[in-house]
Amino acid sequence: MIRTILVSKYIQIQGQFVRALACGKIVVSVGKDEFEGRPLSHAPKPASHEVFAVS
């Protein structure tokens, strides 16, 4: 399963889920590397502006 993690305030990494850690973080694999971070638990925020459809 592909998961997205936050490794810092501005950096997200998406990769294959490896394992969950007791502290609430998860580990994902990207190629030969593994990264640890907080799982992204919500949908990404929309752009800084809103678009409304008018019919």
C-alpha positions as CSV (number, residue, x, y, z in Angstrom):
1,M,0.0,0.0,0.0
2,I,1.3,3.5,-0.9
3,R,1.4,5.9,2.0
4,T,2.4,9.5,2.4
5,I,4.3,10.8,5.4
6,L,5.4,14.2,6.7
7,V,9.1,14.3,7.5
8,S,9.1,18.1,8.2
9,K,6.8,21.0,8.0
10,Y,7.4,21.3,4.2
11,I,8.6,17.9,3.1
12,Q,6.3,14.9,2.3
13,I,7.4,11.5,1.1
14,Q,5.3,9.0,-0.6
15,G,6.3,5.3,-0.7
16,Q,5.5,1.7,0.0
17,F,4.3,1.1,3.6
18,V,6.9,-0.9,5.6
19,R,5.8,-0.8,9.2
20,A,4.1,1.2,12.0
21,L,6.1,2.3,15.0
22,A,4.9,2.5,18.6
23,C,5.4,6.3,18.7
24,G,2.7,6.8,16.0
25,K,5.1,7.3,13.1
26,I,5.3,4.9,10.1
27,V,8.1,3.8,7.8
28,V,7.9,3.9,4.0
29,S,10.3,2.5,1.4
30,V,11.3,4.5,-1.7
31,G,13.7,2.4,-3.8
32,K,16.5,1.2,-1.5
33,D,15.8,3.9,1.1
34,E,13.4,3.9,4.0
35,F,12.0,7.0,5.6
36,E,10.2,7.6,9.0
37,G,7.6,10.2,9.6
38,R,4.1,11.1,10.6
39,P,1.4,9.6,8.4
40,L,-0.6,12.1,6.4
41,S,-4.1,11.4,7.9
42,H,-6.1,13.9,5.9
43,A,-6.6,15.0,2.3
44,P,-4.1,17.6,1.1
45,K,-5.1,21.2,1.6
46,P,-6.6,23.0,-1.4
47,A,-4.7,25.7,-3.2
48,S,-4.6,29.1,-1.6
49,H,-7.6,30.3,-3.6
50,E,-11.0,28.8,-4.0
51,V,-12.7,28.1,-7.3
52,F,-16.5,28.2,-7.6
53,A,-18.5,26.9,-10.5
54,V,-21.2,29.0,-11.9
55,S,-23.9,27.5,-14.0
